[in-house]
């Protein structure tokens, strides 16, 4: 098995590129580094392709190692044949390999093994290959001290044949795939669990082809089973077919071993053996396998959706470096306030009590106004938890009372803020600060720069996944860690201001090295240039190579240190400067001068065209942030609770989560509404992320409100009737000539006045 060629074929990439990527990864290079700075070697494989390559590489290497173990085991038994060795070598997955190994795998003594020990293997073979013989007469010749009668002999022979059927690798493969594609999974509520399992009501009597069951439904029914609410059974043939009728699976077994009903003496006995082998042995095993496969498939899809949502959230546009007031809403315990400067440094805190039972509205306004004036606050970040809308009203009144201050308020997700507040990291950062006030700091910072703050929180606590506690936890952690790593390195970090958690996500670094960088910075002051990083304890040349390009130094002695140009390529830029007769500060950002540089003039044995083009792009826009412009939603006044909603209302909201079946939207009523995938656009949508992403600002129409079950049905097809029916497929627009029409599936841009104000403020 040539692993390189297999991966090359799967990725549709030349084998030499795949081998180069494998060599780099084996040498300790990270995916972000290889994707960004080794494009010549890999042919430009991006981070997604490299992650897939690394995953397949691990799987195929484990498969190859397992093959060696299997071959050694069978060889030691003296049973390895050239044909079996070839089949093992050709196995392209672990399931097929284990099917081949099954007859030779050491196991507890079975009825079949004992029957063989008692000399019944020839009887089983005779009845299988000579069905014209009468079973009872044939069995009479095999009685001994262990086999007292004909029935015992036939039972032993049957056990041998059943095990033979169940361990045939090619047959197992066909039965497994047939059951997966044709099997129907049925969920039923357990009697007496109707009330306790109300949340699983949709699955109290549910049936669906197992192979077509989407991830969210699969995980829901599996959770229902685990909580003792539902029973799950896999049905392999329609209800209208009598149980006495042989199933297609029994037919496949019979065909595999040449068993047919021709009226011969042993035909009925053999048919009964086949039926028993399927129903009492094979089906039970394959049903369990199918449910495990369903779980694995659902896990993979759920983790993929979670990872994509996390990526969208981490790469959400930052509000920018503006002094920010963070408000963590509360009722009885008060609203916690924290002021952070434009770098995220904590300046001040306060606790106000505008809500019941104290109702100190005037005192709260006075305290906040004092903070705004004292620190020249520009932004107010309000957590979206309990009392967020009431606190939003307070902020609105504050802004109205200070018109000269150009204040702006934004409601932000506070998911994970409490987790951060109680963490060891927060305790170390703010040892004297109350836990609740730490949450207000986090809320303020995540508005300024979501990525820098959210990396401090376990990704599973950020609130953009579904059933995250039900899926494979190691697979989930690995996937989410990869997303965080890719996002941090795509943006880059300022080495002189970044926190330890942020630095730890940089290519080549870990928590220890990140802590060493911060300690060195605290003791010696800001880094003046990238090479100074080599003075940090335990940060050697190899680590520097991996990390340097993703670390930025602004205002240092080397202008290129503020860009993504890697230090190893500084000589290329020097060559450009020599040819064009400019100094680095004169070239950086100079579109006219850069446009006169011909990329092919700077290609050499080390740096090819992809790298030269990347360098020129960086010189034109050094340290450019790949994140978009900042936008925010404006929640409707007076719509603060589900009870305020009415069908037909058009509201603005923020996409809080995207699932395979649609998108959840926060419209400011403390309960997200669902836009089903069919209501995302006036066209077929295969993947909701084609239309929306986590953090996006959207307009929605209310279709239905179920206060009891806390469900809100929304649509983004604003031209639909209140029941979700499309009025027309075209929209007429006024023009100087004949009326024109445009398809209804063209999304209208969201021109948000608040977003425009923020864009101006940032400029």
ZASELO-390188 format. One line per 5 residues: for each residue x, y negated, z of C-alpha. Coordinates in steps of 0.1 Angstrom, whole numbers, plus 5000, padded with zeros to 4 digits. Last residue first. Layout:
ZASELO-390188
X/Y/Z ~ ...;
***
This chain:
ZASELO-390188
4884/4446/5103 ~ 4871/4467/5131 ~ 4844/4441/5139 ~ 4833/4440/5103 ~ 4830/4477/5101;
4811/4476/5133 ~ 4786/4451/5120 ~ 4781/4472/5088 ~ 4773/4502/5110 ~ 4748/4483/5129;
4731/4471/5097 ~ 4727/4507/5085 ~ 4727/4512/5048 ~ 4719/4550/5047 ~ 4722/4559/5011;
4692/4576/4995 ~ 4696/4612/4987 ~ 4689/4622/4951 ~ 4665/4652/4952 ~ 4635/4631/4943;
4647/4630/4907 ~ 4647/4596/4890 ~ 4620/4580/4870 ~ 4620/4549/4849 ~ 4591/4527/4840;
4592/4510/4806 ~ 4610/4477/4804 ~ 4621/4452/4830 ~ 4623/4478/4857 ~ 4603/4490/4887;
4611/4525/4900 ~ 4589/4556/4898 ~ 4599/4585/4920 ~ 4598/4621/4907 ~ 4589/4655/4921;
4557/4645/4936 ~ 4539/4647/4969 ~ 4560/4674/4985 ~ 4542/4693/5012 ~ 4557/4690/5047;
4525/4687/5067 ~ 4529/4650/5071 ~ 4531/4646/5033 ~ 4565/4648/5018 ~ 4582/4616/5005;
4606/4615/5034 ~ 4622/4649/5025 ~ 4645/4648/5055 ~ 4620/4669/5075 ~ 4614/4674/5112;
4599/4700/5135 ~ 4602/4693/5172 ~ 4601/4722/5197 ~ 4601/4719/5235 ~ 4579/4751/5238;
4552/4732/5257 ~ 4558/4699/5239 ~ 4552/4714/5204 ~ 4557/4685/5180 ~ 4551/4688/5143;
4562/4671/5111 ~ 4583/4641/5122 ~ 4601/4624/5094 ~ 4639/4621/5093 ~ 4665/4595/5085;
4701/4606/5088 ~ 4734/4596/5106 ~ 4760/4623/5103 ~ 4777/4636/5134 ~ 4775/4673/5125;
4773/4676/5087 ~ 4744/4673/5063 ~ 4735/4681/5027 ~ 4759/4709/5014 ~ 4763/4717/5051;
4728/4732/5051 ~ 4741/4760/5029 ~ 4720/4775/5001 ~ 4699/4744/4995 ~ 4673/4745/4967;
4661/4711/4958 ~ 4640/4683/4973 ~ 4663/4681/5003 ~ 4667/4692/5039 ~ 4632/4705/5044;
4639/4741/5032 ~ 4669/4743/5055 ~ 4646/4736/5085 ~ 4651/4702/5100 ~ 4650/4709/5137;
4645/4683/5165 ~ 4668/4677/5194 ~ 4653/4672/5228 ~ 4662/4643/5250 ~ 4639/4619/5230;
4666/4600/5212 ~ 4663/4613/5176 ~ 4690/4639/5180 ~ 4689/4661/5149 ~ 4693/4698/5146;
4701/4711/5111 ~ 4689/4741/5091 ~ 4689/4779/5089 ~ 4726/4786/5088 ~ 4731/4762/5117;
4742/4726/5119 ~ 4744/4707/5152 ~ 4740/4672/5165 ~ 4729/4654/5133 ~ 4723/4619/5145;
4689/4601/5142 ~ 4668/4576/5125 ~ 4630/4579/5126 ~ 4601/4581/5102 ~ 4569/4589/5121;
4544/4611/5101 ~ 4535/4634/5130 ~ 4535/4616/5163 ~ 4563/4614/5189 ~ 4559/4596/5222;
4552/4628/5241 ~ 4587/4640/5231 ~ 4601/4612/5251 ~ 4619/4579/5244 ~ 4602/4565/5213;
4595/4529/5225 ~ 4622/4514/5204 ~ 4634/4536/5176 ~ 4670/4550/5179 ~ 4696/4532/5158;
4722/4556/5144 ~ 4759/4550/5142 ~ 4785/4548/5115 ~ 4823/4546/5115 ~ 4840/4548/5082;
4856/4581/5072 ~ 4884/4602/5087 ~ 4915/4609/5066 ~ 4934/4582/5085 ~ 4962/4567/5064;
4996/4568/5080 ~ 5012/4549/5052 ~ 4988/4540/5023 ~ 5010/4534/4992 ~ 5040/4550/5007;
5020/4580/5018 ~ 5006/4585/4982 ~ 5042/4582/4969 ~ 5054/4609/4993 ~ 5025/4632/4985;
5033/4628/4948 ~ 5070/4637/4954 ~ 5059/4667/4975 ~ 5037/4681/4947 ~ 5063/4674/4920;
5091/4694/4935 ~ 5115/4688/4963 ~ 5144/4711/4970 ~ 5160/4717/4936 ~ 5153/4681/4926;
5123/4660/4914 ~ 5128/4623/4918 ~ 5124/4611/4882 ~ 5093/4633/4877 ~ 5074/4610/4901;
5078/4579/4879 ~ 5079/4548/4901 ~ 5062/4518/4886 ~ 5030/4524/4904 ~ 5049/4521/4937;
5060/4486/4929 ~ 5025/4474/4921 ~ 5009/4492/4950 ~ 5032/4477/4976 ~ 5020/4494/5008;
5055/4505/5017 ~ 5079/4491/4992 ~ 5089/4458/5009 ~ 5091/4475/5043 ~ 5115/4501/5028;
5138/4477/5011 ~ 5137/4470/4974 ~ 5159/4475/4944 ~ 5137/4498/4924 ~ 5164/4525/4919;
5179/4522/4953 ~ 5145/4522/4970 ~ 5135/4553/4952 ~ 5167/4571/4962 ~ 5161/4561/4998;
5126/4575/4995 ~ 5140/4609/4984 ~ 5166/4607/5012 ~ 5137/4604/5037 ~ 5125/4638/5026;
5137/4658/5056 ~ 5122/4631/5078 ~ 5088/4641/5066 ~ 5066/4614/5050 ~ 5034/4613/5071;
5039/4576/5078 ~ 5048/4555/5108 ~ 5083/4571/5109 ~ 5089/4557/5074 ~ 5094/4522/5089;
5125/4534/5109 ~ 5134/4512/5139 ~ 5100/4516/5155 ~ 5069/4495/5152 ~ 5046/4525/5149;
5060/4560/5156 ~ 5039/4588/5141 ~ 5041/4625/5148 ~ 5027/4649/5121 ~ 5059/4649/5100;
5081/4656/5130 ~ 5064/4687/5143 ~ 5076/4718/5123 ~ 5111/4704/5116 ~ 5115/4692/5152;
5106/4726/5164 ~ 5133/4742/5143 ~ 5158/4716/5153 ~ 5153/4719/5190 ~ 5128/4706/5216;
5137/4724/5248 ~ 5142/4691/5267 ~ 5135/4660/5247 ~ 5166/4644/5231 ~ 5156/4658/5197;
5126/4635/5199 ~ 5150/4606/5194 ~ 5152/4616/5157 ~ 5116/4603/5153 ~ 5125/4567/5160;
5122/4541/5188 ~ 5104/4565/5212 ~ 5087/4545/5239 ~ 5102/4542/5274 ~ 5129/4563/5290;
5113/4579/5320 ~ 5076/4579/5309 ~ 5085/4588/5273 ~ 5107/4617/5285 ~ 5078/4629/5307;
5054/4626/5278 ~ 5077/4646/5255 ~ 5083/4673/5282 ~ 5046/4676/5287 ~ 5041/4682/5250;
5069/4707/5250 ~ 5053/4727/5279 ~ 5018/4725/5263 ~ 5030/4738/5230 ~ 5046/4722/5199;
5054/4736/5165 ~ 5025/4719/5147 ~ 5008/4694/5169 ~ 4980/4707/5192 ~ 5001/4702/5224;
5005/4665/5215 ~ 4967/4661/5219 ~ 4965/4679/5252 ~ 4996/4660/5265 ~ 4981/4626/5257;
4992/4605/5227 ~ 5004/4570/5232 ~ 5041/4569/5221 ~ 5038/4600/5198 ~ 5011/4584/5178;
4992/4614/5164 ~ 4985/4629/5130 ~ 4951/4630/5113 ~ 4955/4663/5094 ~ 4976/4677/5123;
4949/4671/5148 ~ 4922/4686/5125 ~ 4942/4717/5116 ~ 4951/4725/5152 ~ 4915/4719/5164;
4902/4742/5137 ~ 4928/4769/5144 ~ 4918/4768/5181 ~ 4882/4772/5171 ~ 4889/4804/5151;
4911/4820/5178 ~ 4887/4812/5206 ~ 4858/4826/5186 ~ 4877/4858/5177 ~ 4887/4863/5213;
4851/4856/5225 ~ 4833/4880/5201 ~ 4798/4864/5200 ~ 4772/4862/5228 ~ 4786/4832/5247;
4786/4811/5215 ~ 4750/4819/5208 ~ 4748/4787/5188 ~ 4776/4762/5183 ~ 4780/4724/5183;
4779/4719/5221 ~ 4814/4707/5230 ~ 4818/4734/5257 ~ 4831/4761/5234 ~ 4858/4737/5222;
4873/4737/5257 ~ 4877/4700/5264 ~ 4909/4679/5262 ~ 4909/4680/5224 ~ 4876/4661/5226;
4893/4629/5237 ~ 4919/4624/5209 ~ 4895/4637/5182 ~ 4865/4615/5192 ~ 4886/4582/5191;
4870/4550/5205 ~ 4836/4567/5211 ~ 4852/4597/5227 ~ 4871/4573/5250 ~ 4840/4557/5265;
4823/4590/5272 ~ 4855/4604/5287 ~ 4858/4574/5311 ~ 4821/4578/5321 ~ 4828/4615/5329;
4857/4605/5351 ~ 4833/4584/5371 ~ 4813/4615/5381 ~ 4844/4633/5393 ~ 4854/4604/5416;
4887/4589/5408 ~ 4918/4592/5431 ~ 4935/4620/5411 ~ 4927/4604/5377 ~ 4950/4620/5351;
4958/4650/5373 ~ 4922/4656/5383 ~ 4912/4651/5346 ~ 4936/4678/5335 ~ 4926/4701/5363;
4891/4700/5350 ~ 4860/4687/5368 ~ 4855/4657/5347 ~ 4864/4676/5315 ~ 4836/4700/5320;
4812/4672/5329 ~ 4821/4655/5296 ~ 4815/4687/5276 ~ 4786/4674/5257 ~ 4783/4637/5263;
4771/4629/5228 ~ 4772/4592/5221 ~ 4746/4565/5223 ~ 4761/4533/5208 ~ 4759/4497/5221;
4774/4466/5204 ~ 4786/4434/5220 ~ 4793/4403/5199 ~ 4800/4383/5232 ~ 4782/4350/5224;
4748/4367/5226 ~ 4753/4377/5262 ~ 4717/4380/5276 ~ 4706/4400/5246 ~ 4736/4423/5249;
4727/4430/5286 ~ 4690/4436/5277 ~ 4701/4461/5251 ~ 4724/4478/5276 ~ 4696/4482/5301;
4673/4496/5274 ~ 4701/4521/5265 ~ 4702/4530/5302 ~ 4665/4539/5300 ~ 4671/4559/5268;
4701/4577/5284 ~ 4681/4586/5316 ~ 4693/4622/5315 ~ 4720/4629/5289 ~ 4729/4609/5258;
4760/4592/5272 ~ 4761/4555/5265 ~ 4792/4539/5249 ~ 4792/4501/5251 ~ 4816/4483/5227;
4833/4449/5227 ~ 4844/4443/5263 ~ 4862/4411/5270 ~ 4876/4425/5302 ~ 4863/4400/5328;
4833/4389/5307 ~ 4820/4424/5300 ~ 4827/4435/5336 ~ 4808/4406/5351 ~ 4779/4412/5327;
4778/4449/5338 ~ 4776/4440/5375 ~ 4749/4413/5369 ~ 4728/4437/5348 ~ 4730/4464/5375;
4720/4439/5402 ~ 4690/4427/5381 ~ 4678/4463/5375 ~ 4681/4474/5410 ~ 4653/4500/5408;
4665/4518/5439 ~ 4644/4550/5435 ~ 4643/4548/5405 ~ 4666/4533/5378 ~ 4690/4503/5377;
4714/4518/5403 ~ 4750/4508/5393 ~ 4783/4525/5399 ~ 4815/4508/5390 ~ 4849/4514/5374;
4879/4494/5361 ~ 4908/4493/5337 ~ 4912/4529/5325 ~ 4937/4532/5296 ~ 4920/4543/5263;
4944/4523/5241 ~ 4919/4495/5234 ~ 4912/4492/5271 ~ 4889/4514/5291 ~ 4860/4502/5313;
4841/4528/5333 ~ 4804/4528/5345 ~ 4785/4555/5364 ~ 4747/4551/5363 ~ 4731/4560/5396;
4729/4592/5416 ~ 4691/4591/5417 ~ 4687/4584/5380 ~ 4719/4591/5360 ~ 4735/4577/5328;
4773/4580/5322 ~ 4781/4545/5308 ~ 4814/4539/5291 ~ 4825/4503/5285 ~ 4849/4499/5257;
4878/4476/5248 ~ 4883/4481/5210 ~ 4907/4503/5192 ~ 4884/4519/5167 ~ 4849/4533/5164;
4865/4566/5154 ~ 4851/4584/5123 ~ 4841/4620/5130 ~ 4870/4644/5123 ~ 4865/4663/5155;
4828/4665/5150 ~ 4830/4677/5114 ~ 4857/4703/5124 ~ 4835/4715/5153 ~ 4805/4719/5130;
4826/4740/5106 ~ 4840/4761/5134 ~ 4806/4768/5149 ~ 4793/4778/5115 ~ 4822/4801/5109;
4818/4815/5145 ~ 4781/4822/5138 ~ 4789/4839/5105 ~ 4816/4861/5120 ~ 4795/4870/5150;
4765/4879/5128 ~ 4787/4902/5107 ~ 4802/4918/5138 ~ 4768/4922/5155 ~ 4752/4937/5123;
4782/4960/5120 ~ 4778/4971/5156 ~ 4741/4978/5149 ~ 4750/4997/5118 ~ 4776/5018/5137;
4751/5027/5163 ~ 4726/5037/5136 ~ 4755/5057/5119 ~ 4762/5077/5150 ~ 4725/5085/5158;
4719/5092/5121 ~ 4748/5117/5118 ~ 4741/5139/5149 ~ 4705/5147/5158 ~ 4686/5135/5128;
4712/5142/5100 ~ 4727/5174/5113 ~ 4693/5187/5124 ~ 4679/5181/5089 ~ 4710/5197/5072;
4708/5227/5096 ~ 4670/5231/5088 ~ 4678/5231/5051 ~ 4705/5258/5057 ~ 4680/5280/5076;
4654/5275/5049 ~ 4679/5284/5021 ~ 4693/5315/5039 ~ 4672/5342/5022 ~ 4669/5325/4989;
4638/5306/4978 ~ 4657/5281/4956 ~ 4658/5252/4981 ~ 4692/5238/4975 ~ 4725/5233/4994;
4755/5226/4973 ~ 4775/5209/5001 ~ 4773/5173/4989 ~ 4738/5178/4974 ~ 4725/5189/5008;
4740/5159/5026 ~ 4726/5135/4999 ~ 4691/5152/5002 ~ 4692/5148/5040 ~ 4699/5111/5035;
4671/5107/5009 ~ 4648/5119/5036 ~ 4633/5154/5038 ~ 4595/5152/5043 ~ 4585/5165/5077;
4586/5130/5091 ~ 4557/5121/5068 ~ 4564/5091/5044 ~ 4539/5063/5050 ~ 4561/5047/5076;
4589/5039/5052 ~ 4624/5056/5056 ~ 4655/5048/5075 ~ 4642/5030/5106 ~ 4667/5013/5129;
4654/5007/5164 ~ 4657/4977/5187 ~ 4639/4974/5221 ~ 4633/4939/5234 ~ 4631/4921/5268;
4659/4938/5287 ~ 4683/4909/5285 ~ 4707/4929/5263 ~ 4678/4937/5239 ~ 4667/4900/5237;
4704/4890/5231 ~ 4706/4915/5202 ~ 4673/4901/5189 ~ 4686/4865/5190 ~ 4721/4874/5176;
4705/4891/5146 ~ 4681/4862/5141 ~ 4709/4836/5142 ~ 4732/4856/5119 ~ 4707/4862/5091;
4691/4897/5086 ~ 4696/4908/5050 ~ 4716/4940/5057 ~ 4692/4950/5086 ~ 4661/4948/5064;
4635/4931/5087 ~ 4609/4940/5113 ~ 4596/4919/5142 ~ 4569/4927/5168 ~ 4579/4907/5200;
4606/4889/5179 ~ 4590/4854/5177 ~ 4582/4856/5214 ~ 4619/4858/5223 ~ 4617/4826/5244;
4587/4841/5262 ~ 4608/4870/5276 ~ 4597/4868/5312 ~ 4561/4865/5301 ~ 4560/4893/5276;
4583/4916/5297 ~ 4555/4939/5309 ~ 4558/4963/5280 ~ 4591/4960/5263 ~ 4588/4937/5232;
4595/4954/5199 ~ 4623/4948/5174 ~ 4625/4968/5142 ~ 4656/4970/5120 ~ 4650/4983/5085;
4676/5005/5068 ~ 4680/5004/5030 ~ 4714/4985/5026 ~ 4730/4996/5058 ~ 4716/5032/5056;
4729/5036/5020 ~ 4763/5022/5030 ~ 4767/5046/5059 ~ 4754/5076/5040 ~ 4778/5070/5011;
4808/5065/5034 ~ 4800/5095/5056 ~ 4797/5117/5025 ~ 4832/5107/5013 ~ 4847/5113/5047;
4831/5147/5055 ~ 4832/5149/5093 ~ 4794/5150/5100 ~ 4788/5178/5075 ~ 4816/5199/5089;
4803/5193/5124 ~ 4768/5204/5114 ~ 4783/5234/5097 ~ 4802/5245/5128 ~ 4772/5239/5151;
4750/5260/5127 ~ 4774/5289/5129 ~ 4773/5287/5167 ~ 4735/5287/5167 ~ 4735/5316/5143;
4757/5337/5166 ~ 4737/5328/5197 ~ 4705/5338/5180 ~ 4720/5371/5168 ~ 4729/5381/5204;
4756/5382/5231 ~ 4782/5361/5214 ~ 4811/5358/5239 ~ 4816/5395/5246 ~ 4810/5402/5209;
4784/5399/5181 ~ 4796/5389/5147 ~ 4782/5416/5125 ~ 4746/5408/5135 ~ 4750/5373/5121;
4748/5386/5085 ~ 4716/5405/5091 ~ 4700/5375/5109 ~ 4711/5350/5082 ~ 4698/5371/5052;
4722/5368/5024 ~ 4712/5349/4992 ~ 4726/5318/5007 ~ 4761/5330/4999 ~ 4784/5299/5001;
4769/5283/5032 ~ 4759/5315/5049 ~ 4793/5330/5044 ~ 4812/5299/5056 ~ 4792/5297/5088;
4797/5335/5094 ~ 4835/5332/5087 ~ 4837/5303/5112 ~ 4820/5324/5140 ~ 4851/5339/5155;
4847/5329/5192 ~ 4872/5302/5189 ~ 4853/5288/5159 ~ 4821/5288/5180 ~ 4840/5270/5208;
4852/5243/5183 ~ 4816/5239/5170 ~ 4802/5235/5205 ~ 4827/5208/5211 ~ 4859/5207/5231;
4869/5171/5237 ~ 4886/5153/5209 ~ 4919/5152/5190 ~ 4913/5136/5156 ~ 4918/5160/5128;
4882/5161/5114 ~ 4879/5123/5120 ~ 4911/5112/5103 ~ 4895/5107/5069 ~ 4866/5088/5085;
4891/5068/5105 ~ 4908/5057/5074 ~ 4876/5047/5057 ~ 4866/5026/5086 ~ 4900/5009/5089;
4900/4996/5054 ~ 4918/5000/5020 ~ 4923/5038/5022 ~ 4946/5047/4993 ~ 4974/5059/5015;
4950/5081/5035 ~ 4936/5096/5003 ~ 4971/5103/4990 ~ 4981/5120/5022 ~ 4950/5141/5021;
4958/5153/4985 ~ 4995/5161/4994 ~ 4983/5181/5024 ~ 4987/5174/5061 ~ 4974/5202/5083;
5005/5212/5103 ~ 4991/5197/5135 ~ 5022/5175/5138 ~ 5015/5164/5102 ~ 4980/5153/5111;
4992/5132/5140 ~ 5021/5117/5121 ~ 4998/5108/5092 ~ 4973/5092/5116 ~ 5000/5071/5133;
5015/5060/5100 ~ 4981/5050/5088 ~ 4975/5030/5119 ~ 5006/5009/5112 ~ 4994/5003/5077;
4960/4992/5089 ~ 4975/4969/5115 ~ 4997/4954/5088 ~ 4966/4950/5066 ~ 4946/4932/5094;
4975/4909/5103 ~ 4981/4899/5067 ~ 4944/4895/5061 ~ 4942/4869/5090 ~ 4974/4851/5078;
4961/4849/5042 ~ 4927/4836/5054 ~ 4944/4809/5075 ~ 4966/4801/5045 ~ 4937/4797/5022;
4919/4774/5046 ~ 4951/4754/5053 ~ 4957/4748/5016 ~ 4979/4769/4992 ~ 4998/4744/4970;
5019/4769/4950 ~ 5032/4785/4981 ~ 5069/4775/4978 ~ 5064/4741/4962 ~ 5036/4733/4987;
5059/4736/5016 ~ 5053/4704/5035 ~ 5016/4700/5040 ~ 5001/4736/5039 ~ 5033/4751/5054;
5033/4727/5083 ~ 4996/4730/5090 ~ 4998/4768/5089 ~ 5027/4769/5113 ~ 5062/4781/5105;
5076/4809/5128 ~ 5098/4828/5103 ~ 5070/4853/5097 ~ 5048/4824/5086 ~ 5074/4812/5061;
5080/4847/5048 ~ 5043/4854/5044 ~ 5038/4821/5025 ~ 5067/4829/5002 ~ 5052/4864/4996;
5019/4849/4987 ~ 5035/4825/4962 ~ 5055/4854/4947 ~ 5023/4874/4944 ~ 5006/4848/4922;
4973/4837/4936 ~ 4938/4850/4931 ~ 4932/4850/4969 ~ 4921/4887/4969 ~ 4947/4897/4942;
4975/4880/4960 ~ 4964/4896/4993 ~ 4965/4931/4978 ~ 4998/4923/4960 ~ 5015/4912/4992;
5002/4941/5012 ~ 5016/4968/4989 ~ 5000/5000/5000;
***
